[in-house]
Amino acid sequence: MFDARKQRLAFDATQARQIADRRRGIGCDQLIVIEPSSDADAFMRIRNPDGSEVEACGNATRCVARLLLDETRKQKVTLQTVAGILVCEDAGGGAVTVDMGAPELSWERIPMAEAVDTNRFTLTVEGESLTASAVSMGNPHCVLFVDDADAAPVATLGPKIENHPLFPRRTNVEFVSVRDKGYLRMRVWERGAGITQACGSGACATAVAAFRRGLTRDHVEIELDGGVLSITLKDGHVFMTGATALAYSGTFAFDTK
Ligand SMILES: N[C@@H](CCC[C@H](N)C(=O)O)C(=O)O
């Protein structure tokens, strides 16, 4: 995360790829630039490691919110993204709750290339028929319920679904198994990033998809490789609560030309 509220800082796609590169750059799953906002406490710009600019990132929202909560000593802060304004609240013990807004369920808004029932549709990948759900949390998600998420072929199937013609802007892909009505196990292939330890917007999309299918209640714990997120569906909105931890804070010197 780069703080550009006092000093103008803008990265193009090439620079974002260089910074995100784990061998030659700093290395990250998303590159975040915190900018000034006249409508919220700050604006958050999000880029994937492939350089693409995206609409949402649940994990980064919690992290940026944590910095702003500590800085302002307020109980709530607002964060603007290209998809809208998010309200983030201190949940105690370093955790943050984010109102991730209302999920988008229409195929046109996900967006998908053709009319499907987003609750349950068939995706054909190399001749194999898969049953999936689609949800947008500002960014697109394709959720697959599987018997055992730990055994799911995330690395091979993930990129094929990410780039499937049914998703003209590509998609994030979640592989999910239901442990019980209040507990899910999820692994993720992220658009423009690949396999990551966790995806906050993916966990929100998964909770929505599971609830629509009648698999879970309106509150679930979702176990990701990087930790557990609590997701609550209330009044048409999705609330995500999860931990934050500061790994490093300081100054980097690098050539932005
Ligand atoms: N790869 C995503 C953007 C990042 C999502 C993020 N990891 C999260 O926590 O929500 C995309 O391309 O939409």
The ligand as an SDF file (V2000), in Angstrom:
LIG
                    3D

 13 12  0  0  0  0  0  0  0  0999 V2000
   -8.0970  -10.0670   -8.0960 N   0  0  0  0  0  0  0  0  0  0  0  0
   -9.2820   -9.3240   -7.7850 C   0  0  0  0  0  0  0  0  0  0  0  0
   -9.0240   -8.0980   -6.9870 C   0  0  0  0  0  0  0  0  0  0  0  0
   -8.5060   -8.3790   -5.6280 C   0  0  0  0  0  0  0  0  0  0  0  0
   -9.4990   -9.0680   -4.7160 C   0  0  0  0  0  0  0  0  0  0  0  0
   -8.9020   -9.2000   -3.3710 C   0  0  0  0  0  0  0  0  0  0  0  0
   -7.8920  -10.1500   -3.1990 N   0  0  0  0  0  0  0  0  0  0  0  0
   -9.8970   -9.2440   -2.2520 C   0  0  0  0  0  0  0  0  0  0  0  0
   -9.4820   -9.4830   -1.1140 O   0  0  0  0  0  0  0  0  0  0  0  0
  -11.0770   -8.9580   -2.4450 O   0  0  0  0  0  0  0  0  0  0  0  0
   -9.9770   -8.9110   -9.0870 C   0  0  0  0  0  0  0  0  0  0  0  0
   -9.3640   -8.9050  -10.1510 O   0  0  0  0  0  0  0  0  0  0  0  0
  -11.1680   -8.5810   -9.0170 O   0  0  0  0  0  0  0  0  0  0  0  0
  1  2  1  0
  2  3  1  0
  2 11  1  0
  3  4  1  0
  4  5  1  0
  5  6  1  0
  6  7  1  0
  6  8  1  0
  8  9  2  0
  8 10  1  0
 11 12  2  0
 11 13  1  0
M  END
$$$$
